[in-house]
Amino acid sequence: MPKNDMPAGLEQYLDREIFSIVSDVAASECVNAYVIGGYVRDCFLGLPCNDIDIVVEGSGLDFARAVGEKTGSYVSYFKNFGTAMLHFKGDEIEFVGARRESYRRESRKPIVENGSLEDDQKRRDFTINAMAFSLQKEDFGSLVDPFGGIRDLRDGIIRTPLDPDTTYSDDPLRMLRAVRFATRLSSPEQKFVIVPESMDSMRRMAQRLEILSKERIAEELNKMLMTSRPSMAFRLLDEAGLLKYVLPCISELKGVETMDGRGHKDNFEHTLCVLDNVVAAGETEGVPAGLWLRWAALLHDIGKPSTRKFVSGTGWTFHGHEIMGSKMVPGIFNSLKLPLDAMKYVKKLVWLHLRPISLADDGVTDSAVRRLLFDAGDQTDDLMRLCNADVTSKNPAKVAKVRSNFALVKTKLMEVEEKDKIRNFKNPITGEYVMATYGIGPCDTIGKIKEAVKEAVLNGEIGNNFEEADAFMRKMAPELNLTEV
């Protein structure tokens, strides 16, 4: 196992009090301890990192207990996993004993045995995550890199330490992690690529994703979406044959159908463009796009495959795809065990994503704007960001016209909101007030009155205030055979 001298410039990353303490404990306990994994990788990339993994050739639990006693830190033990964790001066340090693993085909849960550092490095997912720094007194900070992780990091390569078929079959989650790391680590200066033999292996092993829990898949998808260019992740998922197993609704967007010489746009590529647009706009505006807005961008056109229709003389249409897509969102979120509140948010944005553009095309009336504000509520600003990102035409004149009209919609939204306060509308007339005024109990009539008041406000017939709403209610009371008490 080759051990190199400490790389130049990395002293600052190893000049942490916790490493000195771990080194002292290793010496006193007569065991070998190493920093391994993501912290080492991020040191070479010059990235900040406060998550530190320590691997010990011995008991990780006993070692963590000794470090906790020396630092005065509380130690959390996870005996089922053979790990322990403590927090020290802003760092989260996890301890584990070096181990070797074997797997059963039907499960990604390994059979674990005690092992050496080399055994532990072999079980790591990628060479760039298998590097370790020694914390022994005699060679403190030396790099232990048996698989050439430093070379792969320099060359921008995602490669498995062992045969990729073995690595991915043992734990299929590693296929998703490969995509996530390639996306996350890529930058304008350097693109990370998954080596061809790994991509080929993923195509062979894709069906193994079916043994993963939906929660683990969702966790990886969330991390991919939160990268600076998430489109790269979904293209890689598609190229590796994984997309149809994790998000078939996105895979089904692929392709262009042609009839009478007319083809529609590739909705897969359009979706990825919208997703990147949402992220880029957030960075430009200084308001980063949140996870669920990114999900809304990813899913906004999922209703198109089932609503696609060719109309002679008109071309391809996708009428109602926003309604169909919104109906599909709950099933997707339930399948991935994603939160209910987030599902409602994404469903609403998918349902409404055409409305601002249609307002711009049809003419911006106060009534239409009030209804948009009423339906969108707190999500109005995010809806406008999504709709702006949805403009992906390659025709500069068309883009300029749409954006000009879109600016009018935004201005009108602000004007109407300032005047009428429709966002998160609360009916000026309550059921209790109706019952007290007319001496009636709960009944359908109360709902009819409140609905009529709401419609009158949204249509601009009355202002959004109690006085005008009360007068409107009293005016319609005789039609409902209501008499004040």
C-alpha positions, 0 to 999 in steps of 0.5 A, spaced: 500 500 500 503 506 497 504 512 502 506 518 499 508 524 503 503 530 505 502 534 499 504 541 499 499 546 501 495 541 505 498 543 512 492 547 513 487 542 512 490 537 517 492 543 522 485 541 526 485 540 533 481 534 532 486 531 528 492 532 533 487 529 539 485 523 534 493 522 533 494 522 540 489 517 542 491 512 536 498 512 539 495 511 546 491 505 544 496 502 539 491 502 533 492 506 526 487 511 525 486 515 518 482 521 515 478 518 509 473 519 504 470 526 502 474 530 507 480 528 503 477 529 496 475 536 498 482 538 501 485 537 494 479 541 491 480 546 496 473 546 498 470 547 505 468 541 509 466 540 516 464 532 515 470 528 517 470 521 517 475 517 521 477 510 520 480 505 525 483 499 524 480 496 530 473 498 534 470 505 532 466 505 538 471 504 543 476 509 539 470 514 539 469 513 546 476 515 548 476 521 543 470 523 547 473 523 553 479 527 551 475 532 548 469 532 553 464 531 547 458 527 547 458 521 543 452 518 539 453 511 538 450 507 532 451 500 534 447 497 529 452 500 524 458 500 528 459 507 528 459 513 533 459 521 532 461 527 536 461 534 534 467 538 536 469 546 534 464 546 528 466 539 526 462 533 525 466 527 526 464 520 525 468 514 527 468 507 524 472 501 524 475 498 518 471 493 515 470 488 509 464 487 506 460 482 502 453 482 499 447 478 498 444 479 491 437 481 494 439 486 498 444 492 499 445 491 506 452 488 507 455 482 511 460 486 515 467 483 518 473 487 521 478 488 516 484 493 514 485 500 511 486 497 505 479 492 505 476 499 507 478 502 501 476 497 497 469 497 499 469 505 497 464 507 491 469 511 487 477 512 487 476 519 489 473 517 495 477 512 497 483 516 499 486 517 506 490 521 510 494 517 516 494 520 523 499 516 525 505 520 529 510 517 524 507 519 518 502 524 520 498 527 514 501 522 508 496 520 503 494 513 502 491 512 495 492 505 493 487 506 487 490 513 484 484 517 486 489 523 486 490 522 479 482 521 477 481 527 481 486 531 477 483 528 471 476 529 472 474 522 472 469 518 476 471 511 477 470 505 482 476 502 485 474 495 483 470 492 477 464 496 476 459 490 476 461 488 482 461 495 485 454 497 483 451 490 483 453 490 491 450 497 492 446 499 486 445 506 490 453 507 488 450 508 480 446 514 483 452 517 487 456 516 481 451 521 477 451 526 483 458 526 484 460 527 476 454 533 476 456 536 483 464 536 482 463 539 475 465 546 474 466 551 468 473 550 469 473 542 469 468 537 467 468 530 471 466 524 467 464 517 469 469 512 465 466 508 459 466 502 463 462 504 469 457 507 464 456 500 460 456 497 467 450 501 469 446 500 463 447 492 465 446 493 472 440 499 472 435 494 474 438 493 480 435 500 482 429 496 484 432 493 491 433 500 493 428 504 498 424 510 495 427 514 500 434 513 498 433 514 491 429 521 493 435 523 497 440 522 491 435 526 486 434 531 491 442 532 491 442 532 484 437 537 483 441 542 488 447 542 484 449 548 480 447 545 473 442 539 475 441 538 467 447 534 467 445 529 472 438 527 468 442 527 462 447 522 465 441 518 468 438 517 461 445 515 458 446 510 463 439 507 463 437 509 470 432 514 468 426 510 467 427 506 473 427 512 478 423 517 474 419 514 468 415 520 467 421 524 465 424 519 461 417 519 457 418 526 455 424 524 450 423 524 443 420 528 437 414 525 433 413 527 426 407 528 422 406 531 415 413 534 416 411 537 422 415 535 429 414 538 436 420 540 440 423 535 444 420 536 451 426 532 455 431 537 453 426 543 454 425 541 461 432 540 462 433 547 459 427 550 464 430 547 470 437 550 469 434 557 467 430 556 474 437 555 477 441 560 473 436 566 475 436 564 482 444 565 482 443 572 478 438 575 482 441 573 489 435 568 491 437 561 490 432 557 487 429 552 493 429 544 492 421 544 491 421 550 485 427 545 482 422 539 482 416 544 479 421 546 473 423 538 472 415 536 473 412 542 469 411 538 463 410 531 465 403 531 462 405 532 455 406 525 453 399 523 455 396 529 452 400 530 445 395 530 439 396 532 432 391 536 429 391 537 421 392 544 419 394 546 426 400 541 428 402 538 435 397 540 441 398 539 448 391 541 451 390 540 458 397 538 459 398 542 466 392 539 469 394 532 467 401 534 470 398 536 476 394 530 477 400 526 476 405 529 481 401 526 488 403 519 485 410 521 484 411 524 491 408 518 494 412 513 490 418 517 492 416 518 500 417 526 499 413 531 503 406 532 503 406 540 503 412 540 498 407 535 493 402 541 494 406 546 492 409 543 486 402 540 484 400 548 484 406 550 480 405 545 475 397 546 474 398 554 474 405 554 470 401 556 463 397 562 466 402 568 466 404 567 459 396 566 457 395 572 461 400 576 457 397 573 450 390 574 451 391 581 454 392 583 462 385 584 465 385 586 473 380 580 474 384 575 471 390 578 475 386 577 481 384 570 480 391 568 478 393 572 485 388 568 489 390 561 486 397 562 487 397 565 493 404 565 497 407 561 491 406 567 486 413 569 486 416 562 485 410 561 479 413 567 476 420 565 476 418 558 473 414 561 467 420 566 466 424 560 465 419 556 461 421 561 455 426 557 451 425 559 444 431 559 439 427 565 436 430 572 439 424 576 436 419 571 439 423 571 446 423 578 446 415 579 445 414 574 450 418 577 455 416 584 454 408 581 455 411 578 461 414 584 464 407 587 463 404 581 467 409 582 473 407 590 473 400 588 473 400 583 479 404 588 483 399 594 482 393 589 483 396 586 489 397 593 492 390 595 491 386 589 492 390 585 497 388 578 493 394 574 495 392 569 500 385 572 500 380 571 506 373 572 505 371 579 508 364 575 510 365 569 515 360 564 516 359 566 523 357 573 521 352 570 516 349 566 521 348 571 526 346 576 521 340 572 519 339 567 525 340 561 521 345 555 522 350 551 518 347 550 511 349 551 504 346 558 503 352 560 507 357 557 502 353 560 496 353 567 500 361 566 501 362 564 494 358 570 491 362 575 495 369 572 493 367 572 485 364 579 486 371 581 489 375 577 484 371 580 478 372 587 481 365 588 482 366 590 489 372 592 493 376 586 498 373 589 504 368 588 509 364 594 508 362 593 500 362 585 502 357 586 507 353 591 502 353 586 497 351 580 502 345 584 504 343 586 497 343 578 495 339 576 501 332 577 499 334 572 493 335 567 498 329 568 502 334 571 508 331 576 513 335 580 518 334 578 526 
